[in-house]
Amino acid sequence: MTEALTDKYGPWGVVAGGSDGVGAAFAHAMAARGMNVVLVARRVPVLEASAAEIRATYVVETRTVALDLSAPDALSELTRATSDLEVGLFVYNAGGDDRSVAFLDKDLGSHLELVHRNCLGPLEAAYRFGGPMVARGRGAVVLVTSGAAWAGGATLAAYGATKAFDLILAESLWAEWRTRGVDVLGLVLGKTDTPSMRRAFDAEGKPYGELADPDEVAAAALDHLADGPTWIYGSDTPTGGSPFGALSRRDAVLAMSRGASAHGDDA
């Protein structure tokens, strides 16, 4: 498995949003399979602690890049910080939302930051890092999206819209690059045991319920990088379509709204 990952894609992987939760799980799983990793996140102490743990556990190189991925120049700065590396796997995991509230109850600046982080960020990352992969004829890109992408829902307006953008972007890039040696996977997650998910539930005083394990999520994604365009973690048909099936768009939106009200935000 180690040999297959690095030989097929390249020696270095980048995890945007790699300091904790699913991103940290990806970094550990990649390192366990012999890939050197670049961790990207905003909070320096958490970022450095995660990198130190990887260095102490696996025989790989690590690099940290402290960036706010909602900043306009974040991806150009990341490109410069990794210009000496052959990046064969890019995981864009940033973009969770700690508060699931009505659209007008969140300030406009927060909505715009979310759009930049969840839409402009992955698009620019795919362009800047996917281009060299296509030129080399090998590589992989994972865009982590959410079950909130399947339909609109009350209290999920901006978040769900951005995650739908990620899903369509991943599927489209898969269609373009699948014959060019580059695998693209849109990883669809439901409720997952991450610090941001727990903060969201704690803020609303809601029970966690059943949560997916980040380590299992990351392992499954790496095992199925070549099985795109979409992998729905935890589904009986992970490469299938929307779980809303034949429901009308109206009924799907109402069902999503009931789910958001009962359970809070998706991962």
C-alpha positions in Angstrom: 0.0 0.0 0.0 2.8 2.4 0.9 4.6 1.7 -2.4 1.4 2.0 -4.4 0.5 5.4 -3.0 3.9 7.1 -3.5 4.7 5.3 -6.8 1.4 6.1 -8.4 1.0 9.7 -7.3 4.3 11.1 -6.1 6.4 11.7 -2.9 4.6 14.6 -1.3 1.0 15.2 -0.3 -0.6 18.5 0.8 -3.5 18.6 3.3 -5.3 22.0 3.4 -7.0 22.0 6.8 -4.6 19.4 8.2 -4.2 20.4 11.8 -7.0 18.3 13.4 -10.1 16.3 12.6 -10.4 14.7 9.2 -7.5 16.7 7.8 -5.1 15.4 10.5 -6.4 11.9 9.9 -5.6 12.3 6.2 -2.1 13.4 7.1 -1.5 10.5 9.4 -2.9 8.0 6.9 -0.7 9.4 4.1 2.4 9.4 6.3 1.6 5.8 7.3 1.7 4.9 3.6 5.1 6.5 3.2 4.1 9.9 1.8 5.7 13.1 2.9 3.1 15.6 4.0 2.6 19.4 4.0 0.1 20.5 6.6 -1.8 23.8 6.0 -3.9 25.5 8.6 -4.5 28.8 10.4 -3.8 27.9 14.0 0.0 27.6 14.4 0.2 25.7 17.8 -2.2 23.0 16.6 -0.6 22.8 13.2 2.9 22.4 14.7 1.7 19.8 17.3 0.1 17.8 14.5 3.3 17.9 12.4 5.5 16.9 15.4 3.3 13.9 16.1 3.6 12.7 12.5 7.4 13.2 12.6 7.6 11.2 15.8 5.4 8.4 14.4 6.4 7.8 10.8 9.6 7.9 8.7 8.6 10.8 6.5 9.3 14.4 6.0 6.8 17.1 7.1 6.4 20.8 6.4 3.9 23.2 7.9 2.4 26.3 6.2 0.4 28.6 8.4 -2.3 30.2 6.3 -5.9 31.5 6.6 -7.4 29.8 3.5 -10.1 32.5 3.4 -7.4 35.1 2.6 -7.2 36.2 -1.1 -3.6 35.3 -1.6 -3.5 32.0 0.5 -3.2 29.6 -2.4 -0.6 31.6 -4.2 1.4 31.7 -1.0 1.0 28.0 -0.6 2.2 27.4 -4.1 5.4 29.4 -3.4 5.9 27.5 -0.1 5.8 24.2 -1.9 7.4 25.2 -5.2 10.4 22.9 -4.6 8.2 19.8 -4.0 6.6 17.3 -6.4 3.1 17.3 -4.9 1.3 14.1 -6.0 -1.8 14.3 -3.7 -3.7 17.4 -2.7 -6.5 17.1 -0.1 -8.7 20.2 0.4 -10.4 19.6 3.7 -10.9 23.2 4.9 -14.3 24.7 5.1 -16.4 23.5 8.0 -19.1 25.7 9.6 -19.3 25.9 13.4 -22.7 27.5 13.5 -25.8 26.3 11.7 -28.2 29.3 11.8 -30.6 31.2 9.7 -29.1 33.0 6.8 -29.7 36.5 8.1 -28.5 35.6 11.6 -24.9 35.4 10.4 -23.1 38.5 9.3 -22.3 39.0 5.6 -18.6 38.9 6.2 -18.8 35.3 7.6 -20.8 34.2 4.5 -18.2 35.7 2.2 -15.3 34.1 4.0 -17.0 30.7 3.8 -17.5 31.2 0.0 -13.8 32.1 -0.4 -12.6 29.2 1.7 -15.0 26.6 0.2 -15.3 27.7 -3.4 -12.5 29.9 -4.5 -10.0 28.0 -2.4 -10.5 24.5 -3.9 -10.9 25.9 -7.4 -7.6 27.7 -7.1 -5.9 24.8 -5.4 -7.1 22.4 -8.2 -5.8 24.8 -10.9 -2.4 25.5 -9.2 -1.6 22.0 -8.1 -3.7 19.9 -10.5 -2.0 21.6 -13.5 1.4 20.2 -12.8 -0.1 16.8 -12.0 -1.8 16.7 -15.5 1.5 17.8 -17.1 3.3 14.9 -15.3 0.6 12.4 -16.0 0.1 11.4 -12.4 -1.5 12.7 -9.2 -4.7 12.9 -7.2 -7.0 15.6 -5.8 -9.5 15.0 -3.0 -12.2 17.7 -2.3 -14.0 17.0 0.9 -17.6 17.9 0.7 -20.7 17.2 2.7 -24.2 15.6 2.6 -25.4 19.2 2.8 -24.5 19.4 -0.9 -27.4 17.2 -2.0 -30.2 19.8 -1.5 -30.8 23.2 0.0 -31.9 23.3 3.6 -32.9 25.8 6.2 -29.9 27.1 8.2 -27.6 25.6 5.6 -27.9 28.2 2.8 -24.3 29.4 2.3 -22.6 26.2 3.7 -24.7 23.8 1.6 -24.3 26.0 -1.5 -20.5 26.0 -1.2 -20.4 22.2 -0.6 -22.5 21.7 -3.7 -19.9 23.8 -5.6 -17.2 21.5 -4.3 -19.1 18.3 -5.3 -19.7 19.6 -8.9 -16.1 20.8 -9.2 -14.7 17.4 -8.2 -17.0 15.5 -10.5 -16.2 17.8 -13.4 -12.4 17.6 -12.9 -12.7 13.9 -12.7 -14.3 13.8 -16.1 -11.6 16.0 -17.6 -8.5 14.4 -15.9 -9.5 10.7 -15.6 -7.7 9.9 -18.9 -4.7 12.1 -18.0 -3.4 10.0 -15.1 -4.9 12.2 -12.4 -7.6 10.8 -10.0 -10.1 13.2 -8.5 -12.4 12.3 -5.7 -15.3 14.2 -4.2 -15.5 12.8 -0.7 -19.0 13.3 0.7 -19.2 13.2 4.5 -22.1 13.1 6.9 -21.7 13.7 10.7 -18.1 13.1 11.5 -16.3 13.2 14.9 -14.3 16.4 14.5 -13.6 19.3 16.9 -15.7 21.6 14.7 -18.6 19.2 14.7 -18.4 18.9 18.5 -18.2 22.7 18.9 -21.3 23.1 16.7 -23.3 20.5 18.7 -22.1 21.8 22.1 -23.1 25.4 21.2 -26.6 24.2 20.6 -26.7 21.8 23.5 -27.5 18.8 21.2 -26.3 15.2 21.6 -23.6 14.0 19.2 -25.4 10.9 18.1 -23.5 8.5 15.8 -20.5 10.1 14.3 -18.1 8.7 11.7 -14.5 8.1 12.7 -12.0 10.5 10.9 -9.3 7.8 10.7 -11.7 5.4 9.0 -12.9 8.2 6.7 -9.3 9.0 5.6 -8.4 5.4 5.1 -11.4 4.7 2.9 -10.7 7.8 0.8 -7.1 6.8 0.2 -8.2 3.2 -0.6 -10.7 4.6 -3.2 -8.8 7.5 -4.8 -9.3 5.8 -8.2 -13.0 5.2 -7.7 -14.3 8.7 -8.4 -15.9 10.9 -9.1 -17.7 10.6 -5.9 -17.3 8.6 -2.7 -20.2 8.8 -0.2 -18.6 7.7 3.1 -20.9 5.4 5.1 -23.3 4.7 2.3 -24.3 1.3 1.2 -23.8 2.5 -2.3 -20.8 4.9 -1.9 -20.5 5.6 -5.6 -24.2 6.1 -6.0 -26.4 9.2 -6.5 -28.2 11.5 -4.1 -29.8 9.7 -1.1 -33.0 11.6 -1.8 -33.4 9.5 -4.9 -36.6 10.2 -6.8 -37.9 12.9 -4.4 -38.9 16.2 -6.0 -36.5 19.0 -5.4 -39.2 20.6 -3.1 -39.5 17.5 -1.0 -35.7 17.1 -0.8 -35.3 20.6 0.5 -38.0 20.1 3.1 -36.3 16.8 4.2 -32.9 18.5 4.4 -34.4 21.3 6.5 -35.9 18.8 8.9 -32.6 17.0 9.2 -30.7 20.3 9.8 -33.2 21.3 12.5 -32.9 17.9 14.3 -29.2 17.2 14.0 -27.3 20.3 13.2 -24.8 20.8 10.5 -23.1 18.1 8.4 -19.4 17.6 8.7 
